[in-house]
Amino acid sequence: MINVCIIDDHALFMEGVKSLFSPEDGIQISCSTQNGHESVSLLREQAVDVLLLDIDMPIIDGLATMELLKKEGIEVPTLMLTMHQSMKRIKGALERGAQGYILKDASKKELVEAITKVSRRENYFHPKITNEVFDYFRGKTTANSTSQELSEREVEIIKCLSEGKNTKDMAEELFLSEHTVKTHRRNIMQKLRVKTSAELVKYAADRDLI
């Protein structure tokens, strides 16, 4: 039987995961908490095979929880559980030692597979992000390829947009005409295939461009 500890600030979701498994699955939720700060005492008291950890929590998030556990010398194979599939989030989890990354819309079958693999200290990544992860390990992330397509000036424009600057502000800061700023902005959106400034800023943030 694979013993799992789940840390997630959404009580209803956590209860749903607890009731998901049957003895035939070979998995049981042996302990849980909604607060990452409690993870240290919890994992010292309870021996578990896998930590199922939500990446977004208000008091202390999943990444900070992993750092806390590492500082305390507690090492448990960790499967990150999240709604986010940005490479920035994935990279942060991998850098902190996560062995798996699964989205909250995963099926029971996918979750069982993920927990089983991580318990054997094998890596598991949700099918929706597998290609991005492999590309990252090959040094060919979307962020890198996109950065190569964008000029230094275009990256500066994106950073200004992320700071809420309008066309006039950007023109003054970058010593450009407003017409040139608009041209750069239009070219960037065509390259990245986005339609609005909000989409552009989100795209850039997700891929570590800003």
Buried (B, 14 or more C-beta within 10 A) or exposed (E): EBBBBBBBBBEEBBBEBBEEBEEEBEBBBBBBBBBBBBBBEBBEEEEBBBBBBBBBBEEBBBBBBBBBBEEEEBEBBBBBBBEBBBBEBBBBBBEBBBBBBBBBEBEEEBBBBBBBBBBEEEBBBBEEBEEBBEBBEEEEBBBBEBBEEBEEEBBBBBBBBBEEBEBEEBBEEBEBEEEBBBEBBEBBBEEBEBEEBEEBBBBBBBBBBB
